[in-house]
Amino acid sequence: MNYPDIELVNNEAIHNFELVVDGHRAFIDYKIKDDKIYLIHTDVPKELEGKGVAAAIVEKALTYIEQKGLKLVPLCVYVQFFLKRHPEWNRLLA
């Protein structure tokens, strides 16, 4: 499930990409320096585990990163795992 109808929110004040599913907030912590974005940690609440939310938020974040012309530095273990399963996104790597 990729949750196409749920919009990714870039909460710049706290450096989070957010996805709210069924009233629960999943997020990715990030930091931007120059033209690079560092994805630090992905967090999905227990209520949403196993529903494809982590993959959905990562894919939406990668689309956002590509649209902004940023280069990706994947520090998050889950993002690294996602990139191994979806090597087409490696084009964004710094």
C-alpha positions in Angstrom: 0.0 0.0 0.0 1.5 3.4 -1.0 -1.1 5.7 0.5 -1.5 7.9 -2.7 -4.2 10.1 -1.2 -2.2 11.0 1.9 0.0 14.0 1.5 3.6 14.1 2.8 4.0 17.1 5.1 7.4 18.8 5.3 7.4 20.1 8.9 10.5 22.4 8.5 10.2 23.7 12.0 11.2 20.3 13.5 13.0 18.9 10.4 10.5 16.1 9.9 8.7 14.6 6.9 5.4 13.5 8.2 2.6 11.1 7.1 -0.6 10.8 9.2 -2.4 7.5 8.7 -5.5 6.6 10.7 -4.7 9.4 13.1 -1.2 8.2 13.8 1.9 10.2 12.8 4.9 8.5 11.1 7.9 10.6 10.4 11.5 10.9 9.1 14.0 13.1 10.8 16.2 15.0 8.4 18.8 17.7 8.2 19.7 19.8 5.2 23.1 21.2 4.6 23.9 23.0 1.3 22.4 20.8 -1.4 22.4 17.6 0.6 19.6 16.1 2.7 20.5 13.6 5.5 17.7 11.2 6.3 18.5 10.4 9.9 15.7 8.2 11.4 12.3 6.8 10.3 9.7 6.2 12.9 6.4 4.4 12.5 4.0 4.0 15.4 3.3 0.5 16.5 -0.3 0.8 15.4 0.9 1.3 11.8 3.6 -1.4 11.7 3.3 -3.9 8.9 1.0 -1.7 6.8 3.6 -0.3 4.3 3.7 3.1 6.0 7.5 3.2 6.3 7.9 2.4 2.6 5.3 4.9 1.7 6.8 7.8 3.6 10.3 7.0 2.3 9.1 6.9 -1.3 7.2 10.2 -0.8 10.2 11.8 0.8 12.5 10.6 -2.1 10.1 12.1 -4.6 10.1 15.4 -2.7 14.0 15.3 -2.5 14.2 14.7 -6.3 11.7 17.6 -7.0 13.8 19.9 -4.9 17.1 18.9 -6.6 18.7 17.7 -3.4 21.3 14.9 -3.0 20.5 12.2 -0.6 22.7 11.0 2.3 20.8 8.0 3.8 21.9 7.7 7.5 18.7 5.9 8.5 19.0 2.1 8.4 15.5 1.7 7.1 16.2 4.1 4.2 19.3 2.2 3.4 17.2 -1.0 3.3 14.6 0.7 1.1 17.3 1.7 -1.4 18.7 -1.8 -1.6 15.2 -3.0 -2.5 14.5 -0.1 -4.9 17.9 0.7 -6.6 16.2 3.0 -9.1 16.3 5.7 -6.3 20.1 5.5 -6.0 20.2 8.3 -8.6 19.6 10.7 -5.7 22.6 9.6 -3.7 25.3 12.2 -2.9 
